[in-house]
Amino acid sequence: MKTLMTPRSLSILMTAAMLAVAVTGCKSKKKAAEAAPPPSGEVEVKVECSGPEFFTDNKVFRANALGESMDQATAKKKAMSNARADLAAAINTRVKAVVDNYVNSREMQNREEVGERYESLAREVVDQQLTGVKTICEKTMRVSATGNYKTYVAIELSAQELLSAYNERLSSDERLRVDYDYEKFKETFEKEMEQMKK
């Protein structure tokens, strides 16, 4: 008994075959890229406490940094200070985008003044919240050539905790409370954080 291929089943078969070839091709290209040696005269440097698992995502803000000093404690202080500064800058940039989008989506009089007030409160909240950062990686090395210490750190701050602190601060501000809509602000904040995943 002969089986005839219908145009639909032939189309499905061809699509499956093309997908199989594409997936196999992608895997082999990825392996080739990973196995390729670095260009001549270059050596890959592995930086402690860094890499994709230490990137900011839609749940947490993260930053990493290093500090170097002849004194071990000073190396750690420098690393933490650098990481906190990087984290604050990243949060301020993201919150500024949230505030701009939120203020522009609302029917507010004198948008510029309102926007400035929101940003001012955001900076206060970030400064307060930075005391609650969590260290997610810390490694200290001794540089044999100089005898100096190098400390690598990665820190994170929960986006949800930041949003809650920001909400508390905005809700208590008499000038902004009239126009403030937590649900709308939260929605704007979460949309902005979702972009971090991409």
Number of C-alpha atoms within 10 A of each C-alpha: 3 4 5 8 10 9 9 9 11 12 12 12 12 12 12 12 11 12 11 11 11 11 10 11 11 11 11 11 11 10 10 11 10 10 9 8 11 10 8 6 5 8 9 8 6 8 10 18 21 16 10 8 9 18 16 20 17 18 17 18 23 27 26 27 24 24 22 22 19 14 12 17 15 16 22 23 16 20 24 24 15 18 23 23 16 16 25 21 15 16 21 16 11 16 23 19 16 22 21 17 16 20 21 13 12 14 9 14 10 8 14 13 10 17 19 14 16 22 19 12 16 24 18 12 20 20 13 12 17 17 10 12 15 13 15 14 15 18 13 18 15 15 12 8 6 9 12 15 20 23 25 24 25 25 23 24 24 16 20 15 14 21 19 14 17 21 19 13 17 21 16 10 14 9 12 15 13 10 14 18 15 17 10 13 20 17 13 19 22 18 13 17 21 12 10 16 11 7
